[in-house]
Amino acid sequence: MGDLRDILYNTVFLYVNPGCTKVFVTFDSSLRYRRYINHLLTYLLTYLTQEMNMLFFRKDRLCTRGGGVCSLIQRRHTVVPVDLPNKSSDLELLVLDFIEFIPVLRVFVVYRPQHYDVKAVSYVKLLIECLNDYQSNKKNVHLTVGDLHLPHVKWNVLTGPSDDINNTILNFVIDSGYNQLVNFETRGSSLLDVLITDTDMLITNVTAGPPIGNSDHVTIKFLLIVFCDVKACNIACTTLRKFYWDKADFQSMNDYLYGINWLSVIYENPSAICMWTAFTNILQQCIDLFVSSRVVRNSNTVLSKQRHTLVARKCARKKLSL
């Protein structure tokens, strides 16, 4: 399997609940927003996705302005968003698969509005039904981050009020073998924002940070420890270039290669592998110098077909199971 240091992967996540703030904020993994200004949103999203090289996923709240959940993820990660069925369209929920990790990490970014009426009970039942459907794959590890608005739950002993909302969520956590890892207040004296996982050793160093902007929620920083598919990571980080061979300066390439002391190259690289590496490096340097090129895309886009195939297979399996 090789040196574990090559594949053990530490990723710092920062969960932010802006609450009432009107300012969009950046971080490593995910955030929730409520109100935003359209021109500021457009500017910041352009900056984050292009200048900061980040992926952006969102699920807006239906029928009202503001609300919803979204996630900003560095492009070095290979992420596949999971499409939810139409019946789940009312949920403020994102489901993201980090397919570069071994096993695959499925992250649920969720927000439950702070109501306890009949509609809120129906909302929670729909939410738990959706979570049950999409956490049934035992080959994956699962992490739920978000604000469930359950201030009276004692997560260390998994007890709370006996109403339908608290009971439904607590029963789901217990039946699914989950643990809640945040052990400090996240808004005033209440613990509202949670990290729920079925693999305790997945997360370490859960700490509170200062609020962002005008938010009345603390930020939650945590370290994710996973094994990474090295091949997938290397591919995801590769930048692709398009070379214009019709504009190449072949005469200069010939002069450049003619000037190489090949006997010295052979002497300094006695093995076949070393010699081949040195030879290809010289050719690549020659091409970079005398062949016009431009960056066309990050290879994350090359993986798009693989991602679509993965999603299609999941849909097909789901149809067969029905």
C-alpha positions in Angstrom: 0.0 0.0 0.0 3.0 2.3 0.3 3.9 4.9 2.9 0.8 6.0 4.8 2.2 9.6 4.8 1.6 9.6 1.1 -2.1 8.9 1.4 -3.2 10.1 4.8 -4.9 13.3 4.1 -5.7 16.1 6.6 -8.2 18.7 5.5 -9.2 21.7 7.6 -12.9 22.6 7.3 -14.6 25.7 8.6 -18.3 25.8 9.1 -19.9 29.3 9.2 -23.4 30.2 10.1 -23.7 33.9 9.1 -27.1 34.2 10.8 -28.3 37.8 10.3 -25.2 39.1 8.6 -25.5 40.6 5.1 -21.9 40.1 4.2 -20.8 37.0 2.2 -17.8 35.3 3.8 -15.1 32.9 2.6 -13.9 29.7 4.2 -12.5 26.3 3.3 -15.5 24.1 3.2 -19.0 25.3 3.8 -21.2 28.2 4.9 -24.8 29.2 5.3 -26.3 32.5 4.3 -29.6 34.2 4.8 -29.7 37.7 3.2 -27.5 39.0 0.5 -27.2 41.9 -1.9 -27.3 40.8 -5.5 -24.4 42.9 -6.9 -22.2 42.0 -3.9 -23.1 38.3 -4.3 -22.2 38.4 -8.0 -18.9 40.1 -7.3 -17.8 37.8 -4.5 -18.8 34.6 -6.3 -16.8 35.7 -9.3 -13.8 36.5 -7.1 -14.1 33.2 -5.1 -14.7 30.9 -8.0 -12.1 32.5 -10.4 -9.5 34.2 -8.3 -9.6 31.9 -5.3 -10.2 28.8 -7.6 -13.1 27.4 -5.6 -16.2 25.4 -6.5 -19.6 26.8 -5.5 -22.7 24.8 -4.7 -26.0 26.2 -3.4 -29.5 25.2 -2.5 -31.8 28.2 -2.1 -34.9 28.4 0.1 -38.0 28.3 -2.1 -40.5 31.1 -2.4 -38.7 33.5 -0.1 -35.8 35.9 -0.5 -32.7 34.7 1.3 -32.2 31.5 3.2 -30.8 28.2 2.0 -27.4 26.6 2.2 -24.3 26.7 0.1 -20.8 25.3 0.1 -17.4 26.7 -1.2 -14.8 24.0 -1.8 -11.3 24.4 -3.1 -10.9 22.9 -6.6 -8.2 20.6 -5.5 -11.0 18.4 -4.2 -13.0 16.1 -6.5 -16.6 16.7 -5.5 -19.8 15.3 -7.0 -23.1 17.0 -6.0 -25.9 14.5 -5.5 -29.2 15.4 -7.2 -32.2 15.1 -4.8 -35.7 14.1 -5.9 -38.4 16.7 -6.5 -40.1 15.8 -3.3 -37.1 17.1 -1.4 -37.1 20.5 -3.2 -38.4 22.3 -0.1 -35.4 21.2 2.0 -32.5 23.5 2.6 -30.0 20.6 2.0 -26.9 19.9 0.0 -25.5 16.5 -0.5 -21.9 16.3 -1.7 -19.6 13.3 -2.4 -15.9 13.7 -2.0 -14.9 10.9 -4.3 -11.2 11.3 -3.9 -11.3 10.0 -0.4 -11.2 6.3 0.6 -13.9 5.5 1.4 -16.0 8.2 -0.3 -17.0 11.0 2.1 -20.7 12.1 1.8 -21.3 15.5 3.3 -24.8 16.8 4.1 -25.0 20.6 4.6 -28.4 21.3 6.2 -30.4 24.0 7.8 -33.7 23.5 9.7 -35.8 26.7 10.2 -36.5 27.5 13.8 -40.2 26.6 13.9 -42.2 24.0 15.8 -45.6 24.1 14.1 -47.3 21.4 12.0 -45.3 22.5 8.9 -42.1 22.2 10.9 -42.9 18.6 11.8 -43.6 17.7 8.2 -40.3 19.4 7.2 -38.3 17.3 9.7 -39.9 14.1 8.7 -39.1 14.8 5.0 -35.5 15.8 6.0 -35.0 12.5 8.0 -36.5 10.5 5.1 -34.1 12.1 2.7 -31.1 11.6 5.0 -32.1 8.0 5.5 -32.3 7.4 1.8 -28.9 9.0 1.1 -26.9 7.6 4.0 -27.8 3.9 3.4 -24.6 3.2 1.4 -22.4 1.5 4.1 -19.4 1.8 1.8 -19.3 5.6 2.4 -18.6 7.6 5.5 -21.1 10.4 6.3 -20.9 13.8 7.9 -23.8 16.2 8.5 -23.0 19.8 9.2 -25.5 22.6 9.8 -28.0 24.3 12.1 -30.8 22.0 13.3 -32.2 24.6 15.8 -32.4 22.1 18.7 -31.2 24.2 21.7 -32.6 21.9 24.4 -31.0 18.6 23.2 -28.3 17.2 25.4 -26.1 15.8 22.7 -23.6 14.1 25.1 -26.4 11.8 26.4 -28.7 12.0 23.3 -31.8 13.2 25.2 -34.1 16.1 24.8 -37.7 17.3 24.8 -40.4 14.7 23.8 -42.0 16.7 21.0 -42.1 15.3 17.5 -39.3 17.4 16.1 -36.7 16.6 18.8 -37.8 12.9 19.0 -37.6 12.4 15.2 -34.1 13.8 14.9 -32.7 12.1 18.0 -34.2 8.7 17.0 -32.5 9.1 13.6 -29.1 9.9 15.1 -29.4 7.0 17.6 -30.7 4.4 15.1 -28.1 5.4 12.5 -25.2 5.1 15.0 -24.2 8.8 14.7 -22.3 10.9 17.2 -22.5 14.7 17.5 -19.1 16.2 18.0 -19.6 19.9 18.9 -19.5 20.3 22.7 -19.7 24.1 23.0 -22.3 26.7 22.6 -22.5 28.1 19.0 -25.0 30.9 19.6 -25.3 32.6 22.9 -25.8 29.9 25.5 -27.3 27.4 22.9 -25.7 24.7 20.9 -27.4 25.0 17.5 -24.8 24.1 14.9 -23.8 20.5 14.8 -21.3 18.0 13.3 -22.9 14.6 13.1 -20.9 11.6 11.8 -21.0 7.8 11.8 -17.2 7.6 12.0 -15.8 9.1 15.2 -12.2 9.0 14.1 -13.1 11.0 11.0 -13.0 14.3 12.8 -10.5 15.8 15.3 -9.7 19.2 16.8 -13.2 20.7 16.8 -12.8 24.2 18.0 -14.8 27.4 18.1 -13.7 30.6 16.3 -14.9 34.2 16.3 -18.2 35.0 14.4 -17.9 36.3 10.9 -19.2 39.8 10.2 -22.4 40.6 12.1 -23.3 36.9 12.8 -24.3 35.9 16.2 -23.0 32.3 15.6 -19.5 31.2 16.3 -17.5 29.5 13.5 -16.6 25.8 13.8 -13.2 24.7 12.7 -12.4 21.0 12.5 -9.8 18.7 11.1 -10.9 15.9 8.8 -8.6 12.9 8.6 -9.1 10.6 5.6 -7.2 8.4 3.2 -6.9 9.9 -0.2 -6.8 8.2 -3.6 -3.3 9.6 -4.6 -4.0 9.0 -8.3 -7.3 10.9 -8.2 -5.7 13.8 -6.3 -2.8 14.1 -8.8 -5.2 14.1 -11.7 -7.5 16.7 -10.0 -4.5 19.0 -9.4 -3.2 18.8 -13.0 -3.5 21.8 -15.2 -4.1 21.1 -18.9 -2.4 23.1 -21.7 -3.2 23.2 -25.4 -0.2 23.4 -27.7 -0.3 25.1 -31.1 2.1 22.9 -33.1 1.4 24.9 -36.3 3.1 27.9 -34.6 6.1 25.9 -33.2 9.6 27.2 -33.8 11.1 23.9 -35.0 14.5 25.4 -36.0 15.0 26.7 -32.5 13.9 23.3 -31.1 16.5 21.6 -33.3 19.2 24.0 -32.1 18.2 23.6 -28.5 18.4 19.7 -28.7 21.6 19.8 -30.7 23.2 21.8 -27.9 22.4 19.2 -25.2 25.4 17.2 -24.0 23.8 13.8 -24.4 26.8 11.9 -23.2 26.7 13.8 -19.9 23.0 13.1 -19.6 23.6 9.3 -20.1 26.5 9.4 -17.6 24.5 11.1 -14.9 21.5 8.8 -15.4 22.8 5.2 -15.5 19.5 3.4 -15.0 16.8 3.1 -17.7 14.1 4.8 -15.5 16.4 7.7 -14.6 17.5 8.1 -18.2 13.9 8.1 -19.5 12.8 10.7 -16.9 15.7 12.9 -17.8 15.0 12.5 -21.6 11.3 13.3 -21.2 12.1 16.3 -19.0 14.4 17.7 -21.7 11.8 17.3 -24.4 9.1 18.9 -22.2 11.3 21.9 -21.5 12.0 22.2 -25.2 8.3 22.1 -26.0 7.5 24.7 -23.3 10.2 27.0 -24.7 9.4 26.9 -28.4 5.7 25.8 -28.8 3.0 28.3 -28.2 0.4 27.2 -25.7 -2.3 28.3 -23.3 -4.1 26.9 -20.3 -7.4 25.6 -21.4 -8.9 24.1 -18.2 -8.1 22.4 -14.9 -8.4 18.6 -15.2 -11.3 18.7 -12.8 -13.4 19.3 -16.0 -11.8 16.2 -17.5 -13.3 14.3 -14.6 -16.8 15.7 -15.4 -17.6 12.7 -17.6 -16.6 10.3 -14.8 -18.7 12.3 -12.4 -21.8 12.2 -14.7 -21.2 8.5 -15.1 -21.1 8.0 -11.4 -24.3 10.0 -10.8 -26.0 8.1 -13.7 -25.1 4.8 -12.1 -26.4 5.8 -8.8 -29.7 6.8 -10.4 -29.9 3.6 -12.3 -29.3 1.5 -9.1 -32.0 3.5 -7.4 -34.5 2.8 -10.2 -33.6 -0.9 -10.1 -34.2 -1.0 -6.3 -37.6 0.5 -6.8 
